[in-house]
Amino acid sequence: MPDFAIPHTAPLRFVKTLISTNEQNAQVEIAFDEIPTLGMLLEAAAQSSSGIANQNINGRVGFLVTLKNIKLLSEPNTQNFQVTTTLDHKIENYMYLTFSILDKSINIVTGSFVIALSE
């Protein structure tokens, strides 16, 4: 599967492996050098949205503009997680997405965000 179309490099590139993708969803493995903070997990979720296989999105730079309904369900205690990101709506250059971050099968963080795509 192709690499993620994001400008991030280590140590701020948290996405590692694209597990599965289609035009509405991406399942991504993320990893950190240490136990992540909530902010690091949210950034990783936003980066994971670049894995959605949508020709109208891929290759365009996105900017995180809004976070909503963020819930920390369990304190992270590992460095590797899976993120499932779902494209709920796309209106012009804005993508409305929901996400879930899991440690094995335990939900760690859920919520939604908006990405503004560059022209």
C-alpha positions as CSV (number, residue, x, y, z in Angstrom):
1,M,0.0,0.0,0.0
2,P,1.2,3.5,-0.7
3,D,2.9,5.7,1.9
4,F,0.9,8.4,3.7
5,A,0.7,11.7,1.8
6,I,1.7,13.9,4.7
7,P,4.6,16.3,5.2
8,H,5.4,15.1,8.7
9,T,8.8,13.5,9.5
10,A,10.1,11.9,12.7
11,P,9.6,12.5,15.5
12,L,6.2,14.0,14.7
13,R,5.2,11.4,12.1
14,F,3.1,8.9,14.1
15,V,1.5,6.9,11.3
16,K,3.4,3.7,10.5
17,T,1.3,1.1,8.6
18,L,-1.8,1.3,6.5
19,I,-3.8,-1.8,7.5
20,S,-6.9,-1.3,5.4
21,T,-8.5,1.5,3.4
22,N,-11.4,2.4,1.1
23,E,-13.1,5.6,0.1
24,Q,-14.7,6.1,3.5
25,N,-12.4,4.4,6.1
26,A,-8.8,3.9,7.0
27,Q,-7.4,1.6,9.6
28,V,-3.8,2.6,10.5
29,E,-1.1,1.4,12.9
30,I,0.5,4.3,14.9
31,A,3.5,4.2,17.2
32,F,5.3,6.6,19.5
33,D,8.8,6.7,21.1
34,E,7.2,7.1,24.6
35,I,3.7,6.8,26.2
36,P,1.7,9.4,24.2
37,T,-0.2,12.3,25.6
38,L,-3.7,13.0,24.5
39,G,-2.4,15.7,22.1
40,M,-0.1,13.2,20.5
41,L,-2.9,10.7,20.0
42,L,-5.2,13.4,18.5
43,E,-2.4,14.4,16.0
44,A,-1.9,10.7,15.1
45,A,-5.7,10.4,14.4
46,A,-5.5,13.4,12.1
47,Q,-2.5,12.0,10.3
48,S,-4.4,8.7,9.9
49,S,-7.0,10.4,7.8
50,S,-4.5,10.6,5.0
51,G,-4.9,6.9,4.6
52,I,-8.4,7.2,3.2
53,A,-8.3,6.1,-0.4
54,N,-10.3,8.9,-2.0
55,Q,-9.0,10.3,-5.3
56,N,-10.4,13.7,-4.4
57,I,-8.4,13.8,-1.2
58,N,-5.1,11.9,-1.8
59,G,-2.1,14.1,-2.4
60,R,-3.6,17.2,-0.9
61,V,-2.3,18.8,2.3
62,G,-4.8,18.9,5.1
63,F,-5.0,21.1,8.1
64,L,-6.6,20.1,11.4
65,V,-9.2,22.9,12.2
66,T,-11.6,21.5,14.7
67,L,-11.8,18.8,17.4
68,K,-15.2,17.8,18.8
69,N,-16.5,15.3,21.4
70,I,-13.0,14.1,22.3
71,K,-13.3,11.4,25.0
72,L,-10.3,9.9,26.8
73,L,-11.7,6.5,27.8
74,S,-8.6,4.9,29.2
75,E,-5.1,6.2,30.0
76,P,-2.6,4.9,27.4
77,N,0.1,2.7,28.8
78,T,1.7,1.4,25.6
79,Q,3.4,2.9,22.6
80,N,1.5,1.2,19.7
81,F,-2.1,1.6,18.8
82,Q,-4.6,1.2,15.9
83,V,-6.7,4.1,14.6
84,T,-9.9,3.7,12.7
85,T,-10.9,6.9,10.9
86,T,-14.2,7.3,9.0
87,L,-15.0,10.1,6.5
88,D,-18.6,11.1,7.6
89,H,-19.0,14.1,5.2
90,K,-17.0,16.0,2.7
91,I,-18.2,19.5,1.8
92,E,-16.0,21.3,-0.7
93,N,-12.5,21.4,0.9
94,Y,-13.6,20.2,4.3
95,M,-13.6,16.6,5.6
96,Y,-15.7,15.7,8.7
97,L,-14.3,12.6,10.3
98,T,-14.8,10.4,13.3
99,F,-12.1,8.2,14.8
100,S,-11.4,5.6,17.4
101,I,-7.9,4.7,18.8
102,L,-7.5,1.2,20.2
103,D,-4.9,-0.5,22.3
104,K,-5.5,-4.1,21.2
105,S,-9.3,-4.2,21.6
106,I,-9.7,-1.5,24.2
107,N,-10.9,1.9,23.1
108,I,-8.5,4.6,24.4
109,V,-9.8,7.8,22.6
110,T,-12.8,8.6,20.5
111,G,-14.1,11.8,18.9
112,S,-14.4,13.7,15.6
113,F,-12.4,16.4,13.8
114,V,-12.5,18.5,10.7
115,I,-9.7,18.7,8.2
116,A,-9.4,21.6,5.7
117,L,-7.8,20.5,2.4
118,S,-5.5,22.7,0.4
119,E,-6.4,23.6,-3.2
